[in-house]
Amino acid sequence: MGMYPKGGKTRFTMSNPDLVFLDAGIFIGALLSQDPRHSEARPIVEAARCGTLLACTSVGVLSEVYAALTWTGSQPPHPPKNRQ
């Protein structure tokens, strides 16, 4: 596989038990302060961002997050003031 999280320091393998895959729901929950998952999701994403949690995601997940956060017909709406 060719995915290198943490700036290329750890090679992604299916057998690496310490590597966590972050799906769209965790990013959406972390970014939207009104989301019921926010209090649990935000620290997880922050830990991954800071490097204390070894995590990865995919381009497909990032596309899903972008689509969910920018879709004008979302229910409930996600105005920029609710995003962190």
PyMOL commands that set and color helices and strands:
alter all, ss='L'
color gray80, all
select helices_A, chain A and resi 5-8+24-31+38-50+59-70+80-82
alter helices_A, ss='H'
color red, helices_A
select strands_A, chain A and resi 20-21+55-56
alter strands_A, ss='S'
color yellow, strands_A
deselect
rebuild
show_as cartoon
